[in-house]
Structure formats: structure tokens, C-alpha cells
């Protein structure tokens, strides 16, 4: 698969190992703002509660800001927690969260993105200490959000549940979208949805390496979205039959030979003898006979004539005279019975 777009991402290097050049993934970035309704029925409204993990902690000459985002990658949803350390910030009471995509004007900023709970707890424990990790949080704005209740350790455990679920697979297929990133804002902030953004900025390589991410994209774009990305050419049935080596006589028997046609007409009673026998005589295979005994005998004679006609060859005048003699014998027997 070839990737075309206005920027380079970390997984583009996997194309150097070889790829299908006939398959093309056009990576055009787009973005739009969304207002997530907590009780709404929209596609992304359910992810508004992820804002319960956002927050800020003021330390000595340092501020730790937590932000959340949801990545839709090949139809699966991966939640990420962004931990930003802003150095050189004076300690002035409680710090407030900032809007998605914005940060404080500081001298030095260090950011790490986590996709699993164990590493996140270990990293935050080293920054915040056990006291802040085990302290119960109480957010006035997120009073009905389960992620904002309890300790930070409990919130992290609930946050990373159902990581990699396929709940947006249908949305990805319908919109033909392989990559999307939702930066979740607070209750009174708008969220930002980015289509086909660079994943290096959110350190997605911590979850998928360059080769793994490229393979996932290749399988999704060329497998799940294949019917539309590579439409099948319509071929007529007659051309498809010829393409597979069949013709009009396939699955049919060849025309019967003259010997079989002759025996079949004789067995049905439609053959006339001509010069070597009585002409104008016509006999059917079944006749109406009075009485069950006469009918059974007539049927038996007909079967004998048909069996003998197949056993005796049809080449030469001797064979034809023998068949005519058998036929005349059967007619004579029927007259005696009648």
C-alpha cells in the first residue's frame, strides 16, 4: 500500500520493506469542532465523560496537566491519557485545566502519552506522590461523572477499560475513515475531532510500532474497505463461463449415436421394418389389456423385447431380421392371449 499526503508520519518508514503499489491510501487531514452532549445520542457523545480524568496539579515550580483523547484507528477505539509537565510555573493555588490543543506559556514543556494503566500509575506516582494518588477527588463540574469520583488510582482503572473496542467499526466503514483523533474538552468546552492527523504527536508508537501500524492500515484499507476502494469489474455470465474453459456442451451429454437412436425407436414401437418385414406395423410399449394377468404378461413381453433389442447389435441385415422376428413373435403371443 502506498500512502500519499501532505506530511510524513512515523509508520511511513515501513513502506521501505515492500508494499502493494496498486493500493493507495490518500491521507488528507481534516478537523472540526464538536459539542459533546453527555446525554446525547451522537456518535461521539459517549466519550464526553472521559473529561472526568482531566485535571491539573500545581507543584513547586512545576505544573502537571492531564488531558484525554480517543483515537479511532482501523475501526477500533484506543483511549489515551496525556501527561504534560510544565516547568517554570509559579505555584499560585489550584491550576485550572486548559482547552484541548492549547497549553500554558511556559519555559519548558514535557509531555508523555499513556495507553495502559500500569505505566500511567507508576509515572504519576513518581510525580504526584502516593498522597495525591489516593486522595478522593470532588469535582463540582463533573458531579455526575463516574471517572471524576473516587481516587486517581480508581479513575485510571476505569478509564483504560475496554481498550481497543470495535464500537466505532461501523462508523469507520460508513465514513471510510481509518484514522481519527478526538481531543475531549470539558463540560463547557468544545471538543476537537481530527481526521487523518499525524499520530506521532500523540506518541501512538507506544501502542503500535511502525511496522505494526502500517500492517494494520494495509489490512483495514485493503480488506475491510476493499469492496469500495477496489470495486469489482462487472463481467457478463457468458464471458465468465468461457473464461473458466466451459462451452455450450459442458455438463451435457453428447448426441446419441445412430445405433442407440434406432434401438430406442424400436423399443418405443415407432420403427417399421420395410422390405425385410411387415410394414405399417406399430406397437407401443404399453397397451391396455383386460385382466391383471394379461396386462402383466404384456408388460413382461415389452420388457423382453426392449432388453433383447439392446443386447443384439444393429449392424447388418441379420441383426435387423432377428429383431423383426422377435417383434412378430411378441405380436403373435398377444393375439393368442386375446
Buried (B, 14 or more C-beta within 10 A) or exposed (E): BEBEBEEEBBBBEBBEEEBEEEBEBEBEEEEEEBEBEEEEEEBBBBBBBBBBBBBBBBBEEBBBBBBBBBBBBBBBBBBBBBBBBBEEBEEEEEBEBBBBEEEBEBEEBEBBBBBBBEEBBEBBBEBBEEEBBEEEBEBEEBEEBEBBBBBBBBBBBBBBEEBEEEEBBEBBBEEEBBBBBBBBBBBEBBBBBBBBBBBBEBBBBBBBBBEEBBBBBBEBBBEBBBEEBEEEEEEEEEEEEEEEEEEEEEEEEEEEEEEEEBBBEBBEBEBBBEEEBEEEBEBEBEBEBEEEEBBEBBBEBBEEBBEBBBEBEBEEEEBBEBBBEBBBEBEEEBEEBE
